[in-house]
Amino acid sequence: FTAVLRQLSLPAACLIELDKTDALPETHPAYGKKTAAETAAWICSGQRCLPSVTNPADFREMLRMERSATQRPPANDG
């Protein structure tokens, strides 16, 4: 997933990497969300999170769609 993030222009992105034993703060919009997948990602904006994604190609497409919805241009995508 980090390789996908490096390929896209997302200047306002914030990445939080957690192990299964780590927890997000209660104030984070993804707090308490679970998945059975070994590796998963959530895309959150404001207080809203999209469903988890476990495939890097799907993650890339979801990031592009989310960026498009927030009117961010697709500049510098790899």
ABEGO torsion letter per residue (X at the ends): XAAAAAABBBAABBBBBBBAABBBBAABAABGBBBABABBBBBBBEABBBBBBABAAAAAAAAAAAAAAAGBBABGBX
